[in-house]
Amino acid sequence: MKKITILSLALLAIGLVAFKNHSGGIFKTNTGNINFFSHTSVEDIAADNHKVKSAFDASSGKIQFSALIKDFEFEKALMQEHFNENYMNSTKFPKTTFNGMIENMDAIKIGTDGIYTSNISGKLTIKDVTKDVSTKGTFTVKGGVVNAKATFQINPTDYNIEIPRVVSKKISKDIKVSIDADYTHAH
Amino acid sequence: MKKNIILPLLIFSVLTAKSQGMDLLDDEEEVPTTNYISATFKTNRVVNGHSIETVAKREFDFKISHRFGFLSTGAYELFGLDQANIRIGGDYGITDNINVGFGRSTFGKTFDGFTKYKFLKQSSGVKKMPISAVWVSHIAVTSLKWSQPLRENKFSDRVSYVHQLLVARKFSEGLSIQLSPTLVHKNLVDSANRNNDIISIGVGLRQKITSRTTINLEYYYVPTGQLESSKTNALSIGFDIETGGHVFQFFLTNATAPFEKGFITDTQAKWLDGDIRFGFNIARVFNF
């Protein structure tokens, strides 16, 4: 009986060690920024979300984002209301998420200050529609803080975002999405 | 005996599964927040009367309210379209919750102004509030020539006031209901035995049809005995279409005046007689 208890504890300890080693490199933020920008000759529309949650695993390269639609802030209050009410149905679809991989994680030396470029690809979900997205990212490591920047384009119609004909000239088919996040090591 | 082996194995496998990280953000605790309800109504009017919506700070909502003649006037008047009765005005946001507005209406050549204060916002989450509530005080000044110029006429005789408490709740994504207890004070009444103060209660209802269109109902009930028997209650059915910065409200109503004192106490037409007007409000928001 005693032997088995010891065995259990040993196994548990191995498990814990394995877990600890593996998760040693998780970097997180709760205040990442997503900006989107739609340019047309009629109107420029921009919004910022400063409450983006994101984390990446420095050993596996896995990277994830989660942002609440209602946290996107517009210059015009009415635009923000229409964004939530008419375009994004944020009560029904409160979140947008990205689940992907940093493809060349090995090349990014988290322990050494420097600027590293990488390819990131994964699945972006908006309004329950999931599409593959890939882009180049820049990781800037400085004093333990990892800043990640990336931009990519999305077409709103790909994500079931219906744009009425009367405003179609005001909303671009190529919306530029910019990510800017400062990660710190998660303890 | 066997159970004792399975247990640590289970713990071990759970831990490994976790380390492979199905979701790196799963263990993030949600920070509790307060969610304020938005868009209880499409715009700051239900049909004739105010809704609990306010324009945002430094925004100006320019409004043209247009009412045609009665449908019952028949084909000769193109069912009322030959006649027009309008109010031109606007609402301005001093803050997100304090608005002022003004307007000038054909009806009684009336100038009107109001201040509006939203003091409760419906919310869920950390701060729970079941309703939104707004106070509106209006002043209306008629500029018609005196009907009895020989009598001693004072400026104050032209003035009336309306005070309203608007209480609304968005019950679901689609359905919002508003109650609007209202006090109308007329400085000058039609005859000596009429009271200067008239109480009324408004009911507003909106049902969303699509994300950009709603159907609205509005009824202002004036308890009987306060007004001449020729007066009726204002009943309106509206249809809102919102396109970007514009809101179009199309409606049928028996009221003529597009301002509170007018449609609450001066409505004479009856729906059952076909004395219904087609009308629309066009609202365009400008930013400063």
Interface residues (C-beta under 8 A of the other chain):
Chain A: M1 I4 T5 L7 S8 L9 L11 L12 I14 G15 L16 A18 F19 H22 S23 I26 K28 N30 K53 S54 A55 F56 D57 S60 K62 I63 Q64 S66 K70 E75 K76 A77 L78 E81 H82 N84 E85 N86 N89 T91 K92 N99 P164 V166 V167 K170
Chain B: M1 N4 I5 L7 P8 L9 I11 F12 L15 T16 K18 S19 Q20 G21 D23 L24 L25 E28 V31 N35 S38 A39 A56 K57 E59 D96 E173 S211 R212 E242 T243 G244 G245 V285 N287
